[in-house]
């Protein structure tokens, strides 16, 4: 969740090479608290937990939220795989890192990271932090976004 806004470029566009998929963003604090809970209360059997946020908004819905909170117009646009790879190369990353980045973006677009779990609520007895709650409670992320767009 802490990096959700970082996909917005300096032209106030969030670009993705495979469409307007859904992402079940989760904040680091929720992940850390679930991990701490499991360390203090170990399970008797080997279990895997999906830890997600409470919702899976589309990328375009994320841009609407960021627009609302920042007071700036931010839009979502699908891009080709080739164009996505081209502008990401400007960061000077290695080929494997570029491939990982674009693959992660494609997973978002395809909805491969959209499943919402109840793990936070079930283990901690409270709802997971939503995107709106996170950005409202951590306004410095919106400030950084505004600076990027200025």
C-alpha positions as CSV (number, residue, x, y, z in Angstrom):
1,X,0.0,0.0,0.0
2,X,2.8,2.4,0.8
3,X,3.9,2.3,-2.8
4,X,0.5,2.4,-4.5
5,X,0.9,6.1,-5.5
6,X,4.4,5.6,-6.9
7,X,3.0,4.3,-10.2
8,X,1.7,7.8,-11.0
9,X,4.2,9.5,-13.3
10,X,5.1,13.2,-13.4
11,X,2.3,13.8,-16.0
12,X,-0.3,12.6,-13.5
13,X,-0.9,9.3,-15.3
14,X,-0.9,5.8,-13.9
15,X,0.1,3.5,-16.7
16,X,-0.3,-0.2,-16.8
17,X,0.4,-2.6,-19.7
18,X,-2.4,-5.0,-19.2
19,X,-5.5,-3.1,-18.2
20,X,-7.5,-1.8,-15.3
21,X,-7.2,-4.7,-12.9
22,X,-7.9,-4.8,-9.2
23,X,-5.3,-4.9,-6.4
24,X,-5.9,-5.9,-2.8
25,X,-3.4,-3.4,-1.4
26,X,-2.2,-4.1,2.2
27,X,-0.2,-1.8,4.5
28,X,3.0,-2.8,6.1
29,X,1.6,-2.2,9.6
30,X,-1.1,-4.8,9.0
31,X,1.5,-7.3,7.7
32,X,3.8,-6.7,10.6
33,X,1.0,-7.0,13.2
34,X,-0.2,-10.3,11.6
35,X,3.4,-11.6,11.7
36,X,3.9,-10.6,15.3
37,X,0.6,-12.2,16.2
38,X,1.7,-15.5,14.6
39,X,5.0,-15.4,16.4
40,X,3.3,-14.9,19.8
41,X,0.4,-17.3,18.9
42,X,2.0,-20.0,16.7
43,X,-0.3,-22.3,14.8
44,X,-0.3,-26.0,15.6
45,X,-0.1,-26.9,12.0
46,X,1.7,-25.5,9.0
47,X,-0.6,-22.8,7.5
48,X,-0.2,-20.2,4.8
49,X,-2.0,-16.9,5.2
50,X,-2.8,-14.4,2.5
51,X,-2.6,-11.0,4.1
52,X,-4.5,-8.3,2.1
53,X,-6.3,-5.1,2.5
54,X,-10.1,-5.1,3.0
55,X,-10.9,-4.2,-0.7
56,X,-9.5,-4.6,-4.2
57,X,-10.1,-1.4,-6.1
58,X,-9.4,-1.1,-9.8
59,X,-6.3,0.9,-10.7
60,X,-8.6,3.6,-12.1
61,X,-10.4,3.7,-8.7
62,X,-7.0,4.2,-7.0
63,X,-6.3,7.2,-9.3
64,X,-9.8,8.7,-8.4
65,X,-8.9,8.3,-4.7
66,X,-5.5,9.9,-5.2
67,X,-7.1,12.7,-7.2
68,X,-9.7,13.3,-4.4
69,X,-7.1,13.3,-1.7
70,X,-4.5,15.4,-3.5
71,X,-6.8,17.9,-5.2
72,X,-5.0,17.1,-8.5
73,X,-6.4,15.4,-11.6
74,X,-4.7,11.9,-11.9
75,X,-5.8,9.5,-14.6
76,X,-5.4,5.8,-15.4
77,X,-4.3,4.7,-18.9
78,X,-3.5,1.3,-20.4
79,X,-0.2,1.2,-22.3
80,X,1.5,-1.4,-24.5
81,X,4.0,-3.8,-23.0
82,X,6.7,-2.2,-25.3
83,X,5.9,1.3,-24.1
84,X,5.8,0.2,-20.5
85,X,9.2,-1.4,-20.8
86,X,10.7,1.6,-22.7
87,X,9.9,4.2,-20.0
88,X,10.9,1.9,-17.2
89,X,14.3,1.5,-18.8
90,X,14.9,5.2,-18.0
91,X,15.5,4.1,-14.3
92,X,18.7,2.3,-15.3
93,X,17.6,-1.0,-13.8
94,X,18.9,-4.4,-14.8
95,X,17.0,-6.5,-17.3
96,X,15.7,-8.9,-14.7
97,X,14.6,-6.0,-12.5
98,X,12.8,-4.4,-15.4
99,X,11.1,-7.7,-16.2
100,X,10.0,-8.1,-12.6
101,X,8.6,-4.6,-12.5
102,X,6.6,-5.0,-15.8
103,X,5.5,-8.5,-14.8
104,X,4.1,-7.2,-11.5
105,X,2.3,-4.4,-13.3
106,X,0.8,-6.9,-15.7
107,X,-0.3,-9.1,-12.8
108,X,-2.2,-6.0,-11.4
109,X,-3.8,-5.4,-14.8
110,X,-4.9,-9.0,-15.0
111,X,-6.4,-9.0,-11.5
112,X,-3.9,-11.7,-10.3
113,X,-3.5,-9.8,-7.0
114,X,-7.1,-9.0,-6.4
115,X,-8.2,-11.7,-4.0
116,X,-9.3,-10.2,-0.7
117,X,-8.7,-12.2,2.5
118,X,-10.1,-11.8,6.0
119,X,-6.7,-12.7,7.6
120,X,-6.2,-9.3,9.4
121,X,-9.7,-9.3,10.8
122,X,-9.7,-13.0,11.8
123,X,-6.3,-12.8,13.5
124,X,-6.2,-9.3,14.9
125,X,-9.9,-8.7,15.6
126,X,-10.1,-5.6,13.5
127,X,-10.5,-4.7,9.9
128,X,-7.5,-4.2,7.7
129,X,-6.5,-0.7,6.8
130,X,-8.2,0.6,3.6
131,X,-6.4,2.8,1.0
132,X,-8.4,5.9,2.1
133,X,-7.6,5.3,5.8
134,X,-4.0,4.8,5.0
135,X,-3.5,7.9,3.0
136,X,-5.7,9.9,5.4
137,X,-3.6,8.7,8.4
138,X,-0.3,9.2,6.5
139,X,-0.7,12.5,4.6
140,X,3.1,12.7,3.9
141,X,2.5,10.2,1.0
142,X,0.0,12.6,-0.6
143,X,2.4,15.5,-0.1
144,X,5.2,13.5,-1.9
145,X,2.7,12.8,-4.7
146,X,1.8,16.5,-5.0
147,X,5.5,17.4,-5.1
148,X,6.1,14.9,-7.9
149,X,3.3,16.4,-9.9
150,X,4.3,20.0,-9.4
